Every structure is written in structure tokens, then in C-alpha cells.
Amino acid sequence: MANPIRVLHGKRLPVPIDIRALRYFVETARLQSFTQAASSLSVTQSTISKMVRQLENEVGQPLLIREGRQVRLTDVGRVVYARGQETLGVVHRLTLEVADLSSLGRGELTVGIPPMVNLFFSPVVSAFRQRYPNLALNLAEYGGKTVEQQVASGELEVGATVLPGDSGLELATRQFAKYPIWVVGPRKAKWAKGKTVSLSALRDEPLLLLAEDFSLTRKLRQAFLEARIEPHIAAQSGHWEFLASMAAAGLGTTFLPQPLVANLANRDKLAVARLTAPDMEWALAHLWSPGRYLSHAARAWLATCEEVLGA
């Protein structure tokens, strides 16, 4: 036989618990003192006592046992204290989330992008500015290694780099482009007659490399080491346009990714050939720290990149 349905007369519905009263109670229970809780919350002791009594009335049970200047929890108080901590944590996260969402209309986001990669982001910046016109967007130009370090340390939320990144850093990456590496140099160079060139053919060539903190330079250094070639480095620079200008002036041979070769200003004065043996690729990726909170602005940036760049 089914249990009968009972209609309860004269019973009050549960009263919603006041968040401020809950916060005051949790702090009092944590410190086991009204006096210390009042000091911690920068209110008077009478205010703390009043709010705790209000919470006890709302719950319908005593929550604290007063013992002189000390207090201890009742059985019901232990339950309310444990659940109260969880509730206040949710409220705190909700407050941060709402503030974060609001910042999309008036906040600021800094994205780390290596100088050689920035040409890919013009359409992304345009789309992002149209969607979030009041969000200040700063593009910080650093070498890929520096961007990786700053994202890992929390100085930057998001950035872009050239793969492979530093394996010693905990970073999440998402590749969005990959291009072959081309050799660029003066037309009179010995290797200039073919459509491809091997690293060994450049053994005696004066080389113009990017600075050491560029991923491409690290990859080239490793390739020379594996091929047992001692490279003859004539100059290094952090600006690929300057390297291309020196190559056009006959000062040496440099290495550039395919998209940059296509944008060379003095292309008629240069010989270009695809690097083979070894094949080398320039892979680009977004990166962020998987263990850190990503603001809505940072997530909006990644979403815009995915939509515009297709990754």
C-alpha cells in the first residue's frame, strides 16, 4: 500500500539564507572567535553577533556554542560551515565570472606574438576589434621563446609561437599554419641555380641568421649539428627584413618561411630555393597555460583566431 500524502499545516517554507550572514558565520567558525572575525571583516563585534543570530533563526537551529571568548560548532553548525564554504566559493567565482564578462566591453588584453608571425594576425585583429570595440588589444612583439616563457609564468594569458616549443614548459598549443623553409640569397651564390638546396651545399656560405631566441634559428642550429656542419655565420638580427636586405646586397644567405619570401620587397635581386635535406617546416601555433584561468577576453581572442584562421 502506498504511503499517504501528508498535508502539513502551519509549517513555514524555508527562508532563503542571507549570503552576508553566511559569510560572517563562516569567518567566525573559522577563527573560533567573534572578536577575531569582526577584525578580519572590518565590522563591529555586535554586527557579527547579530548576523550569526539571524542565520541561526533562518536555519532554525543553534550553530555555535559560546564558551567565553571562544566558540565551537554544533553538529548542525558543522554542516552549515562545510556547505557555507562551498556556497561562498561559488558566489566568489560567480562574481569573478560576471566581472570578467563585463570586462569584454571595457577591459584590456595583451597577446604575445613573434615579429615574424604578426603578418598572419591582421585579419584576426580586424575581426576582434569589430566585435569588441571597447576592449583594448595590445600586441606585444617578442621572440617565440620569450612569448612561451611569459605565457607559462602568467605574465601573458595567450600568445603565438613557432613549434616545437620549449618542452620544459607546461603549455597548451593549437597549430594553425605550417610552411616550408626557403633559402634566400644573392643571385651570384653557388647554390642559386636550382629550385632546391641542401644544408650541406651551404657549408661554405656566409649565413645571415635570426637572433638566437627565434625558434627557426634553434632548429637550424640543431640541423647543422646533426649534419656535422660548422656554419659560417656572418651576421644575426631580430628583423627578417634586414636579413633579406643584406642578402640582396650580396652579404650572405638567409633562411625564411615561405609566406615571408612571398612578401620580399627586393625579390628581383634575390635567388630563392626550397631547403631540402633536411626538409624543414615553420609550424605556427596559439598557446596558453592549461593550468591557469583564461579570461573571457582571452577565450574570445582564441575563438576569433579559430574562426578567421581556421584553427
N, C-alpha and C positions, 0 to 999 in steps of 0.2 A: 504494500500500500504506500502510495506516495506521501511524502511529508506535507502537512498542511501549510498553506501560505499564511504567514503571520502578518497582521497589520499592527504596527507599533504606533500607539497614540502618545502624544506628549513628548516624543523624542526629538531633540534638535538635530538638524543636519550639521555635519562637521563644519566648523568655522575655518575659512582659509587662514593659513598661518602667515603672520606678518614676517617678511624677509628680514627687516631690521631687527625685530625681536629675536629671530633665529640667529642672526649674526652675533648679537650681544650675548646670547646664551652660549653659543659655541665658544666664543672667546673666553667667557667666564669659566666654562668647564675645562678648557684647555689650560688656563692659568691657575685654576682652582682657587680663584680669588676675585671678589667683586672689585677690590681696590686696584689690583693689577690690570684687570680687564678695562676699568674706567680709564686708567692711564694709557693703556695700549690704544684705545679707541678715541682718546681725547674728548671724553664726556665726563659728566659727574657720576659719582657712585650711585646717587639716588636715581639717576636716569637708567643705569644698568639694572638696578633692583626692580624698578618699575617695569621695564621691558621684559625681564625674566618672569615676573609675576604675571604679566599679560600673556606670555607664551604658555605658562602653566595653566592659566584659565582656559586658553584656547584648546590645549591638549586635554584638559580635564584631569590631570594627574600632577603630583609634585615631581619635579625634575631634579632638584638639588636638595641636599641635606646640609643645612648651615651648621657649622661647628666652629664657633668663634669667628676668626678671620678667614678660615678655610672653608671650602665647600667640597662635597663629593656627590657623585651622581647616584640617583636612584636607579632601579632596574629599567624603568621607563626612560629615565634620563639618558642612560647608555644608548638606548635605541635611537632616541631623538638626536643625540650627539653624533652618532655614526651617520645617520641619514642626513642630518643637518650639514655635515661637512660635504657630503656628496652634492646636496642641493646648492650650497653656496658655490661649489666648484662649477656646477652647471651654469649658475647665474653669472659667474665671473667670465666664463668662456663665451656666454651669450653676449655679454656687454662688449667684450673684445671683438666678437664677430660683427656686431652691429656697427661699432666704431670703425672697424676695418672696411665694411661695406660703404659706409658714409665717406671714407677717405677716397673712394674711387671718383668722387665728384670734386675733391679739393686737396687730394694728397700729393705724394711725390714718389717716384720710382726711379732707381738708378740701375741701369743694366750695363754689365761689363762686356765689351766687345773688342776683340783684337783688331788693329788697324786694317789688316788685310781682309777682314771678314765684313767690315762695315758696309761695303757696297751692296751686300745682299739685303740689308735691312731697310733701305729707303722705302720700299712699298709697305713694309711692316709698320714703320714709324708713321707713315701717312695714314694707314688704316686705324692705328691705335689712337692717333690724335683726333681723328674724326669721331671715334666712339667715345672717347674720354677727354673732351676738350679742356676740362679744368684740372686734369691730373698732370702735374709737372713731370715730364720724362727727361731724364738725364742719361746720356750715353757716355760712359767712362771708357776711354780707349787705353787698354793695357795689352801687353803680350798675353798669349793664351795661358802660360804658366801662372802669371800674376792673377789673371781672372779666376783660374781654378783655386788658387790659394785663398783669395778673398771670398769666394763663394763658400769654400769649406770652413773658413773662420767665422762666417756670418756677417762680414763687412758688406757683402753684396748678397742679395737674395737669388738672383738669376744672372746668367751670362751666356756667352757662346765661346767655343774653343775649337781647336783643331785636334782631332783624335789621332793616336791614342792619348788620353790624358794621363795625369800623374796617378799611377796605380796605388800610391801610398795614401791618397786622399779618398774619403768616403763621399763620392759624388754620384748623382744620378744623371745620365746623359740620354739624349734622344737625337740621333743623327738626322740631318735634314738635307745634306748635299754631299756629293763625292765627285772629285775631278782628278784627272791625271796631271802629273807634274811635267812641265816643259823646260827645256834648256834654252836660254836666251843669251845671245852674244853678238859680237861684231861679225859682219859678213865675211871678213877675211879669216875667221877662225878655221882651224884644220877640220873640225867636225861639221862645219856649216853646210856641206853639200848634201847630206842625207836627210830623210824625213824622221829618222830616229837616231838616237845616240846612246851609247852605253856609258856607264860611270867610268869604266876603265879607259875609254877614249879621252877622258878629261883629266887624266893623270898629271899631265904637264901644263895644263891650262891655268892661268891666273883666275881664281874664283872670287866672286863677289857674293857674299852670303848675308842673310838677315842676321840680326843680333841673336845672341845665344839663348835668350828666353823665348824665342819663337819655336813652335813645335816643328816646323819644316826644317829648321837648322838642326834640331836634335835628331830628326830622322835621317838627315843627310850625314851627320857625324857618325851615326850608327852604321849606315850603309858603307861609308868609307872604311870604317873599322873592320867590318865583316869582309870587305873586298881586299883588305890589307893594302889600302892605298893611303899614302900620306898627302892630304890635299894641300895645294899651294894657294892659301887664302890671301888675296891682295887687299881686300877691304871688307868691312862689315858695317851695316846700317840698319836702323829700325824702320826705314822708309823704302818700300819696294820701288817707288817711282825713281828715287835717287839711284838705286842699283841699276835700274833699266837705263837711266841716262848715262851712267858710267859705262855700261855695256855698249851703248850706241856710240860712245866716244872712243871705243876701242881699248878700254882699260881692263876688260876681263869678261868672264862668262858668269851668268847668274841662273837661278832656278826659280820659276814662278808657276803657280797653278794656272790651269787653262783659262778661267774667266779673266784673270789679270792680263794674260797675254793678249786676249781679245781687245782689251782696253788700252793697249800701249799707244802713247801719243806719237812716238817716233818709230813706228813699225817698219817704215821703208828703209831705215838704217840698220835693221837688226836681222839676224838669222835666228830661226826658231826650229826646234826639233823635239819630238817627244822623247822623254827619258825612258829607256828600257834597260833591262839587265842591270839593276833590278827595276821592275815596274814599281812605281811609287805613286800613291794616291793622296790627295788632300781631302780628308773627310771632315765635315763641319758638324757640330752638334750643339744643341742647347744643353745647359747644365744647371743643376740646383742641388741643394743638400737634402737628401732624403729624410734626415733626422730632425729637420727644423720646420717650424710652421711657415707656410707660404702665404703671404698676404693675398688678398683678393686682387690687388693691383698686379702682383707678380703672376698670379694664375691667369689674369686677363691678358697679360703680355704673352705668356706661353700659348694660350688659346688663339690669340691673334696670329702668332707665328705659325701655328699649325694650320690655320685656315689659309693664310697668304702663301706660305712656303710649301705647304703640303706635307709638313712633318712637325 
